[in-house]
Amino acid sequence: MKKSLSHRPLLLAIAMSAGLSVAHAQGSAADGIAKYREMLQDGNPAELFEMKGEELWKQKRGPKNASLEQCDLGKGPGVLKGAFTELPRFFKDTGKVMDLETRLIHCMVTLQGFNEADLYKAAPTIGKGDGANLVAITTYVATQSKGMRFNLSQSHEKEKVMYEVGKRAFFARGGPHDFSCASCHGVDGGRIRLQDLPNLTKNPGDGVGFAAWPAYRVSNAQMWTMQKRLNDCYRQQRFPEPKFGSDVTIALGVYMGVNAQGAESIVPAIKR
């Protein structure tokens, strides 16, 4: 017994040393990822998507041969500055709460004459055709609010309902692994594969979480919008992937956006 007790200080020291080594390794890895992103930011490929989006915004297209320059994103026809940081929001002309992507599709239908069903079918295919065009336009519009702070409205009853629906969806557990959005993003200090996981139940800080998308994904050389990010989260939870623009994705956007009140948008961001 005495011999066993005599080893306790040594074992404790080894355990503490190992713990510090792991913490240091994780901290070093996180710092390295941050520096990597900072280096890439100067030549962020998202700028190419932004440029393409600006061309498409101003280009006359569709059966009506019109541009999107009169699209009303909530602040009046053609007003882009500050629109992204107030979305999703309620729109009186549709009677619905819409995010940026679904609102852009609405404008492409009403102003340019595109077929709504065709656009929604193409939207998930972000690398080609109308899906790629929507990603580019979304990136361009969102970038016009870079540096501004999120300020989503909760004045309309439907906006309040969507917030509560989004909150329920965020914490709803299910699937083969009994996961929810909160499993990864419901606590402080979360991490997966040395990747920091922001707590999205509150304001996670400037340029984090909701305030960082659309973003360029270095790992697959793609530009991802919030709709794509949410869809992939459901895939990782082994849930059935939601349809593009479905109520649950809009509601989650409202929930996270309201929680990000005051956070600064850094769009277009760059991710691993």
C-alpha positions in Angstrom: 0.0 0.0 0.0 2.8 2.4 0.9 4.5 1.7 -2.3 1.4 2.4 -4.3 0.8 5.7 -2.4 4.4 6.8 -3.1 3.7 6.7 -6.8 0.7 8.9 -6.7 2.6 12.3 -7.0 4.5 10.9 -10.0 1.3 9.6 -11.7 -0.4 12.9 -11.0 2.5 14.8 -12.5 2.5 12.6 -15.6 -1.3 13.0 -16.0 -1.1 16.8 -15.7 1.8 16.9 -18.1 -0.1 14.8 -20.7 -3.2 17.0 -20.3 -1.1 20.2 -20.8 0.5 18.6 -23.8 -2.8 17.8 -25.4 -4.2 21.3 -24.6 -1.0 22.9 -26.0 -1.3 20.7 -29.2 -5.0 21.6 -29.6 -4.2 25.3 -29.1 -1.3 25.2 -31.5 -3.4 23.4 -34.1 -6.2 26.0 -33.7 -3.7 28.8 -34.0 -2.3 27.2 -37.1 -5.7 27.0 -38.7 -6.4 30.6 -37.9 -3.0 31.7 -39.4 -3.7 29.5 -42.5 -7.1 31.2 -43.0 -5.5 34.6 -42.6 -2.9 33.9 -45.2 -5.5 32.7 -47.7 -7.8 35.6 -47.0 -5.7 38.0 -49.1 -6.3 35.9 -52.1 -9.7 34.4 -51.1 -11.2 32.7 -54.2 -14.6 33.9 -53.0 -13.8 37.1 -54.7 -14.2 35.4 -58.1 -17.7 34.3 -57.1 -18.4 37.8 -55.9 -17.3 39.2 -59.3 -19.5 36.7 -61.2 -22.4 37.5 -58.9 -22.1 41.2 -59.7 -22.2 40.5 -63.4 -25.3 38.3 -63.0 -27.0 40.9 -60.8 -26.6 43.6 -63.5 -27.1 41.3 -66.5 -30.4 41.2 -68.4 -31.5 37.6 -68.4 -34.5 35.3 -68.5 -37.7 35.4 -70.5 -38.3 39.0 -69.5 -34.7 40.1 -70.4 -34.3 42.0 -67.2 -31.7 42.4 -64.5 -32.0 42.0 -60.8 -31.2 45.6 -60.0 -34.7 46.3 -58.9 -34.9 43.3 -56.6 -36.2 44.3 -53.1 -34.4 42.5 -50.4 -36.1 44.3 -47.6 -34.7 47.8 -47.8 -36.2 48.9 -51.1 -35.7 48.0 -54.8 -32.0 47.6 -55.6 -30.7 48.5 -52.1 -28.1 46.0 -51.1 -26.1 47.7 -48.3 -27.3 46.3 -45.0 -29.9 44.0 -46.5 -28.0 40.7 -45.8 -27.5 41.5 -42.1 -31.3 41.8 -41.7 -32.2 38.5 -43.3 -34.2 36.2 -42.9 -37.1 38.6 -42.5 -40.9 38.8 -43.3 -41.9 40.1 -46.7 -45.3 41.5 -47.1 -45.5 40.8 -50.9 -45.1 37.0 -50.3 -46.6 36.8 -46.8 -43.6 34.7 -45.8 -40.3 34.9 -43.9 -37.5 34.5 -46.5 -33.7 34.2 -46.4 -31.4 35.8 -49.0 -31.4 32.8 -51.3 -35.2 32.2 -51.4 -35.7 35.9 -51.8 -33.3 36.0 -54.7 -35.2 33.2 -56.4 -38.4 35.2 -55.9 -36.8 38.1 -57.7 -35.5 35.9 -60.5 -39.1 34.7 -61.0 -40.9 38.0 -60.7 -38.4 40.3 -62.4 -36.7 38.0 -64.9 -39.4 35.4 -65.7 -37.5 32.3 -64.7 -39.5 29.2 -63.7 -39.6 28.9 -59.9 -39.7 25.0 -59.9 -36.7 24.8 -62.2 -34.7 27.2 -60.0 -35.5 25.3 -56.8 -34.6 22.0 -58.5 -31.2 23.5 -59.7 -30.3 25.3 -56.5 -28.8 22.4 -54.5 -26.3 21.8 -57.4 -24.0 24.6 -56.4 -21.2 23.8 -58.9 -23.0 24.3 -62.2 -25.9 26.0 -64.0 -28.5 28.0 -62.2 -27.3 26.5 -58.9 -23.9 28.0 -59.4 -25.4 31.3 -60.5 -27.5 31.5 -57.4 -24.4 30.9 -55.2 -22.5 33.7 -57.0 -25.4 36.2 -56.7 -25.8 35.3 -53.0 -22.1 35.9 -52.4 -22.2 39.3 -54.2 -25.2 40.5 -52.4 -24.0 39.3 -49.0 -20.6 40.9 -49.5 -22.2 44.3 -49.8 -22.9 44.2 -46.1 -19.4 43.2 -45.0 -18.4 44.8 -41.8 -22.0 45.5 -40.8 -23.7 44.0 -37.8 -26.6 41.6 -37.7 -29.9 43.1 -36.7 -32.7 40.7 -37.6 -36.3 41.9 -37.0 -38.6 40.2 -34.5 -41.4 42.7 -34.9 -43.8 40.6 -37.1 -45.6 37.6 -35.6 -44.4 35.3 -38.3 -40.8 36.2 -37.6 -41.4 35.4 -33.9 -42.9 32.1 -34.9 -40.0 31.2 -37.1 -37.6 31.9 -34.3 -39.4 29.5 -32.0 -39.6 26.9 -34.7 -35.9 27.3 -35.4 -35.1 27.0 -31.7 -37.1 23.7 -31.5 -35.4 22.4 -34.6 -31.9 23.4 -33.2 -32.4 21.2 -30.1 -34.4 18.4 -31.7 -32.5 15.1 -31.4 -33.0 12.2 -33.7 -31.4 10.0 -36.3 -29.2 6.9 -35.7 -26.8 8.8 -33.5 -29.4 10.8 -31.6 -27.8 14.1 -32.7 -29.1 17.6 -32.8 -27.6 20.9 -34.0 -27.0 21.6 -30.3 -24.9 18.5 -30.0 -22.1 20.4 -31.7 -23.1 24.0 -31.3 -24.9 24.2 -28.0 -22.0 24.6 -25.5 -18.9 26.8 -25.2 -15.5 25.4 -26.1 -16.7 22.6 -28.4 -14.3 21.1 -30.8 -14.2 18.4 -33.5 -11.1 17.3 -35.3 -9.2 20.3 -33.8 -11.9 22.5 -35.3 -13.6 25.0 -33.0 -17.3 24.7 -32.8 -19.1 28.0 -31.9 -22.0 28.1 -29.5 -24.8 29.2 -31.7 -27.4 29.5 -28.9 -26.0 33.0 -28.2 -23.9 35.6 -30.0 -20.7 33.6 -30.8 -18.7 36.7 -31.7 -17.8 38.7 -34.8 -17.4 36.7 -38.0 -18.3 33.4 -36.3 -21.1 31.0 -37.1 -24.0 32.7 -38.9 -21.9 35.8 -39.5 -19.3 33.8 -41.6 -21.5 32.4 -44.4 -21.4 32.4 -47.4 -17.8 31.1 -47.2 -15.2 29.5 -49.5 -14.4 25.9 -48.5 -10.8 25.2 -49.2 -11.2 21.4 -48.7 -13.5 21.0 -51.7 -12.8 24.3 -53.6 -16.5 25.3 -53.4 -18.4 28.3 -52.3 -21.0 27.4 -49.7 -24.1 29.4 -48.7 -26.0 29.0 -45.5 -28.6 26.8 -47.2 -25.7 24.4 -48.2 -24.1 24.6 -44.8 -27.4 23.6 -43.1 -28.0 20.9 -45.5 -24.6 19.4 -44.9 -25.1 19.6 -41.1 -28.3 17.5 -41.5 -26.3 15.0 -43.6 -23.6 14.8 -40.9 -26.3 14.1 -38.3 -27.5 11.3 -40.6 -30.9 13.1 -40.9 -32.8 13.2 -44.2 -31.5 16.2 -45.9 -34.1 19.0 -46.2 -35.3 20.4 -49.5 -33.7 23.7 -50.5 -35.5 26.7 -49.1 -37.7 24.5 -46.8 -39.3 26.1 -43.7 -36.9 24.3 -41.3 -33.8 25.9 -43.0 -35.4 29.3 -42.9 -36.4 28.9 -39.3 -32.9 27.8 -38.3 -31.5 30.9 -40.1 -33.9 33.1 -38.1 -32.9 31.4 -34.8 -29.2 31.7 -35.4 -29.4 35.2 -37.0 -31.3 36.6 -34.0 -28.9 35.0 -31.6 -26.1 36.6 -33.6 -27.5 40.1 -32.9 -24.7 42.6 -33.1 -22.1 40.2 -34.6 -20.1 41.6 -37.5 -20.4 40.0 -40.9 -17.1 39.0 -42.5 -18.7 37.5 -45.6 -17.2 36.2 -47.8 -15.2 34.1 -45.3 -12.9 31.3 -45.9 -13.2 27.8 -44.2 -11.1 24.7 -44.2 
